[in-house]
Amino acid sequence: MHIPVLPKETIEYLNPKPGDTIVDGTINGGGHSEEILNKIGDKGMIIGIDQDAGILNKLKERWKGRKNIFLANDNFRNLEKVLDSLKIEEVDGVLLDIGISSLQLEESGRGFSFQKDEPLYMTMRSDVDPGVLTAREIVNRWSEAELSDLIWNCGEERFSRKIAANIIRRREKKPIETTFELVDVIRESVPGFYRNNRRINCATRTFQALRIAVNDELGAFKEGLEAASKRLKKGGRLAVITFHSLEDRIAKKFFKDLADAGKGKILAKKPVIPSEEEIKNNPRSRSAKLRAVEIL
């Protein structure tokens, strides 16, 4: 079951009203959109975007008969294209929840979780065609320097050089094909205190870096923010939930640039974070940060 992060706070800052048109750019399990639907009513409209066709099929079944929901199998970086296809020029709100959903972690079979032994794909797309970039291709074909830079820059992993070097050694014997094979390499690359850390798994940052690269998440995020700001009405709101510092820094800078240009009003000086109670009920929410801006 996908549990939406910061549901009350997200609705508060997005502030959907009856009749509004709202884009949920990363609809995932539909948790936030359910809350939005309660606010916008039958005369409002939800435009939900997701790259995972499997997730969208489940939502179509759940919302069968609803006339005010449009689901697009796409990346939110193409938000303007999706709106153009519906002949919609402006919207009242955009939500971008950048986290990976529980459904993708638990059920995708594409190697997002280091706790399950699955093929090393990590693509958000349901189809893994030969032309689709995968984590398996990265770990088996990229150079040591490229791997080290990726794991450091996108995972902020301090043992990136050692991990990259050991990936090269391991793949010389046999291609690294599964998540557990990669986890084994990572575990042998880091010191004991790090390997046995109970707060964060030693594979977390490397898996994060690979997932970001496979899906071009940072590039898509920047383009999605730009597209959303262009298609929001005056007074419309953009709410963003991020889960690591790289994404949060991008959102923070984008919102500041809007404010400095007189095009946006930042709605919270500091990012909104989950309460202790929410973290207790949903541990995956612990690193979430919510930022919001109103278009002027």
C-alpha positions as CSV (number, residue, x, y, z in Angstrom):
1,M,0.0,0.0,0.0
2,H,1.4,3.3,-1.0
3,I,1.2,5.9,1.8
4,P,1.3,9.5,0.7
5,V,3.9,11.6,2.5
6,L,3.0,14.9,4.3
7,P,-0.7,14.6,3.0
8,K,-2.2,17.3,5.3
9,E,0.7,19.7,4.8
10,T,0.7,19.2,1.0
11,I,-3.0,20.0,0.7
12,E,-2.6,23.0,2.9
13,Y,0.2,24.5,0.8
14,L,-1.3,23.5,-2.6
15,N,-4.7,24.9,-1.4
16,P,-6.9,23.2,-4.1
17,K,-10.4,24.7,-4.4
18,P,-13.7,23.5,-5.9
19,G,-13.5,23.5,-9.7
20,D,-9.7,23.7,-9.8
21,T,-7.5,21.9,-12.3
22,I,-4.6,20.3,-10.6
23,V,-1.6,18.4,-12.1
24,D,-0.2,15.5,-10.0
25,G,3.0,15.1,-11.9
26,T,4.1,12.0,-10.0
27,I,0.8,10.4,-9.2
28,N,2.3,7.1,-8.0
29,G,-0.3,5.3,-5.8
30,G,-2.8,8.2,-6.0
31,G,-2.7,9.1,-2.3
32,H,-2.3,12.8,-2.7
33,S,-4.7,12.9,-5.6
34,E,-7.4,11.3,-3.5
35,E,-7.1,14.2,-1.0
36,I,-7.1,16.7,-3.9
37,L,-10.2,15.2,-5.4
38,N,-12.0,15.7,-2.1
39,K,-11.2,19.4,-2.3
40,I,-11.8,20.2,-6.0
41,G,-15.1,18.2,-6.3
42,D,-16.8,16.9,-9.5
43,K,-16.3,20.2,-11.3
44,G,-12.5,20.1,-10.8
45,M,-10.0,18.0,-12.7
46,I,-7.0,16.0,-11.9
47,I,-4.3,15.4,-14.5
48,G,-2.1,12.5,-13.2
49,I,1.2,11.7,-14.8
50,D,3.4,8.7,-14.2
51,Q,6.0,6.8,-16.2
52,D,4.9,3.4,-14.8
53,A,2.1,2.1,-16.9
54,G,1.4,-0.6,-14.4
55,I,0.6,1.9,-11.6
56,L,-1.6,3.8,-14.0
57,N,-3.6,0.7,-14.9
58,K,-4.3,0.1,-11.2
59,L,-5.5,3.7,-10.8
60,K,-7.7,3.4,-13.8
61,E,-9.4,0.4,-12.3
62,R,-9.8,2.1,-8.9
63,W,-11.2,5.3,-10.4
64,K,-13.3,3.7,-13.1
65,G,-16.3,5.9,-13.8
66,R,-14.7,9.1,-12.7
67,K,-15.0,11.7,-15.4
68,N,-12.7,14.3,-14.0
69,I,-9.4,12.3,-13.9
70,F,-7.0,12.1,-16.9
71,L,-4.0,9.8,-16.5
72,A,-1.0,10.2,-18.8
73,N,1.8,7.6,-19.2
74,D,4.6,10.1,-19.4
75,N,7.4,11.9,-17.5
76,F,6.4,15.2,-15.8
77,R,9.2,16.9,-17.7
78,N,6.7,16.7,-20.6
79,L,4.0,18.4,-18.6
80,E,3.4,21.0,-21.3
81,K,3.0,18.4,-24.0
82,V,0.4,16.6,-21.8
83,L,-1.6,19.8,-21.2
84,D,-1.4,20.7,-24.9
85,S,-2.9,17.3,-25.8
86,L,-5.9,18.2,-23.6
87,K,-6.0,21.8,-24.9
88,I,-5.4,23.2,-21.4
89,E,-3.4,26.4,-21.3
90,E,-3.2,27.0,-17.6
91,V,-3.8,25.1,-14.3
92,D,-4.4,26.1,-10.7
93,G,-1.9,23.8,-9.1
94,V,1.0,21.4,-9.7
95,L,2.3,18.8,-7.3
96,L,5.6,17.0,-7.8
97,D,6.3,14.2,-5.3
98,I,9.8,13.1,-6.3
99,G,10.0,10.0,-4.1
100,I,9.8,6.4,-5.4
101,S,6.5,4.8,-4.4
102,S,6.1,1.8,-2.1
103,L,4.4,0.0,-5.0
104,Q,7.6,0.3,-7.1
105,L,9.8,-0.8,-4.3
106,E,7.7,-3.8,-3.3
107,E,6.1,-5.0,-6.6
108,S,7.9,-3.7,-9.7
109,G,10.5,-6.4,-9.9
110,R,12.9,-3.9,-11.5
111,G,15.6,-3.7,-8.8
112,F,14.8,-0.5,-6.9
113,S,15.2,-2.1,-3.5
114,F,18.4,-3.5,-2.1
115,Q,16.4,-5.7,0.2
116,K,15.0,-7.9,-2.7
117,D,17.0,-9.9,-5.2
118,E,15.8,-8.7,-8.6
119,P,17.2,-7.9,-12.0
120,L,19.3,-4.7,-11.9
121,Y,17.1,-2.4,-14.0
122,M,16.0,0.6,-11.8
123,T,14.0,2.2,-14.6
124,M,10.7,3.8,-13.8
125,R,9.3,2.6,-17.0
126,S,7.3,-0.6,-17.0
127,D,8.8,-1.8,-20.2
128,V,12.5,-2.7,-20.2
129,D,13.2,-2.8,-23.9
130,P,16.8,-3.2,-25.3
131,G,17.1,0.5,-25.9
132,V,16.2,1.5,-22.3
133,L,19.1,2.5,-20.1
134,T,19.4,0.3,-17.0
135,A,21.5,0.1,-13.9
136,R,22.9,-3.2,-15.1
137,E,24.3,-1.4,-18.2
138,I,25.8,1.3,-16.1
139,V,27.6,-1.0,-13.6
140,N,28.9,-3.3,-16.3
141,R,29.9,-0.8,-19.0
142,W,30.8,2.5,-17.4
143,S,34.4,3.3,-16.6
144,E,35.7,3.3,-13.0
145,A,36.0,7.1,-13.1
146,E,32.5,7.5,-14.5
147,L,31.1,5.2,-11.8
148,S,33.0,6.9,-9.0
149,D,31.8,10.3,-10.1
150,L,28.2,9.2,-10.4
151,I,28.1,7.5,-7.0
152,W,29.7,10.6,-5.4
153,N,27.8,13.3,-7.3
154,C,24.3,11.7,-7.3
155,G,24.6,9.6,-4.1
156,E,27.0,11.7,-2.0
157,E,28.6,8.4,-1.1
158,R,32.0,9.0,0.6
159,F,33.3,5.5,-0.3
160,S,32.4,6.0,-4.0
161,R,36.0,5.4,-5.2
162,K,36.3,2.1,-3.4
163,I,32.9,0.9,-4.5
164,A,33.6,1.8,-8.2
165,A,37.0,0.0,-8.0
166,N,35.4,-3.1,-6.7
167,I,32.6,-3.0,-9.2
168,I,35.3,-3.1,-12.0
169,R,37.1,-6.0,-10.3
170,R,33.9,-8.0,-9.8
171,R,32.6,-7.5,-13.4
172,E,35.9,-8.7,-14.9
173,K,35.0,-12.1,-13.5
174,K,31.3,-12.1,-14.2
175,P,28.7,-9.4,-15.1
176,I,26.8,-7.9,-12.2
177,E,23.2,-8.8,-13.0
178,T,21.1,-8.6,-9.8
179,T,20.6,-6.3,-6.8
180,F,22.0,-8.7,-4.3
181,E,25.2,-9.1,-6.4
182,L,25.6,-5.3,-6.3
183,V,24.9,-5.2,-2.6
184,D,27.6,-7.8,-2.0
185,V,30.1,-5.6,-3.9
186,I,29.1,-2.6,-1.9
187,R,29.4,-4.4,1.5
188,E,32.9,-5.6,0.8
189,S,33.9,-2.0,-0.3
190,V,33.0,-0.2,2.9
191,P,34.4,-0.4,6.5
192,G,32.6,-2.4,9.2
193,F,31.1,0.6,11.1
194,Y,29.4,1.7,7.8
195,R,28.4,-1.7,6.8
196,N,26.7,-2.3,10.1
197,N,25.0,1.1,10.4
198,R,21.4,0.5,11.6
199,R,20.2,4.0,10.6
200,I,21.0,3.8,6.9
201,N,21.9,0.7,4.8
202,C,25.3,0.9,3.2
203,A,23.8,0.3,-0.2
204,T,21.3,3.2,0.0
205,R,23.4,6.0,-1.6
206,T,24.8,3.8,-4.4
207,F,21.3,2.6,-5.4
208,Q,20.1,6.2,-5.2
209,A,22.8,7.4,-7.6
210,L,22.1,4.6,-10.1
211,R,18.3,5.2,-10.0
212,I,18.9,9.0,-10.6
213,A,21.2,8.3,-13.6
214,V,18.9,5.6,-15.2
215,N,15.9,7.9,-15.1
216,D,17.7,11.3,-15.5
217,E,15.8,12.4,-12.4
218,L,17.7,15.6,-11.8
219,G,17.3,16.8,-15.4
220,A,13.7,15.8,-15.5
221,F,13.1,17.6,-12.2
222,K,14.6,20.9,-13.5
223,E,12.6,20.7,-16.7
224,G,9.4,19.8,-14.7
225,L,9.8,22.8,-12.4
226,E,10.3,25.1,-15.4
227,A,7.3,23.7,-17.2
228,A,5.0,23.9,-14.2
229,S,5.9,27.5,-13.5
230,K,5.0,28.4,-17.2
231,R,1.6,26.8,-17.1
232,L,0.4,27.9,-13.7
233,K,-2.1,30.7,-13.5
234,K,-1.4,33.8,-11.4
235,G,-2.1,32.8,-7.9
236,G,-1.6,29.1,-8.8
237,R,0.7,27.0,-6.6
238,L,3.5,24.6,-7.1
239,A,4.2,22.1,-4.3
240,V,7.3,19.9,-4.3
241,I,8.2,17.0,-2.1
242,T,11.8,15.9,-2.3
243,F,13.7,13.1,-0.5
244,H,17.3,13.9,-0.7
245,S,19.5,17.0,-0.6
246,L,20.3,17.2,-4.3
247,E,16.6,17.6,-5.3
248,D,15.9,19.9,-2.4
249,R,18.7,22.2,-3.4
250,I,17.3,22.3,-6.9
251,A,13.8,23.2,-5.6
252,K,15.2,25.8,-3.2
253,K,17.2,27.6,-5.9
254,F,14.4,27.5,-8.4
255,F,11.9,29.0,-5.9
256,K,14.4,31.6,-4.9
257,D,15.1,32.6,-8.5
258,L,11.3,32.9,-9.1
259,A,11.0,35.1,-6.0
260,D,14.0,37.3,-6.9
261,A,12.5,37.9,-10.3
262,G,9.2,38.9,-8.8
263,K,7.5,35.9,-10.4
264,G,6.8,33.9,-7.2
265,K,6.1,34.1,-3.5
266,I,7.8,31.4,-1.4
267,L,5.1,30.0,1.0
268,A,7.4,28.6,3.7
269,K,10.9,30.0,4.5
270,K,12.1,26.5,5.6
271,P,11.1,23.2,4.1
272,V,8.2,21.4,5.9
273,I,9.2,18.1,7.3
274,P,7.1,15.1,8.6
275,S,6.1,15.0,12.3
276,E,7.6,12.4,14.6
277,E,4.2,10.6,14.5
278,E,4.2,10.4,10.7
279,I,7.8,9.1,10.7
280,K,6.8,6.5,13.2
281,N,3.8,5.4,11.1
282,N,5.6,5.7,7.8
283,P,9.4,5.4,8.2
284,R,10.0,6.1,4.5
285,S,8.8,9.7,5.1
286,R,11.7,10.5,7.4
287,S,13.8,12.3,4.7
288,A,10.9,14.1,3.0
289,K,10.9,17.9,2.6
290,L,8.0,20.0,1.2
291,R,8.5,23.4,-0.4
292,A,5.8,25.5,-2.1
293,V,5.6,28.7,-4.1
294,E,2.7,30.8,-5.4
295,I,3.0,32.3,-8.9
296,L,2.6,36.1,-9.1
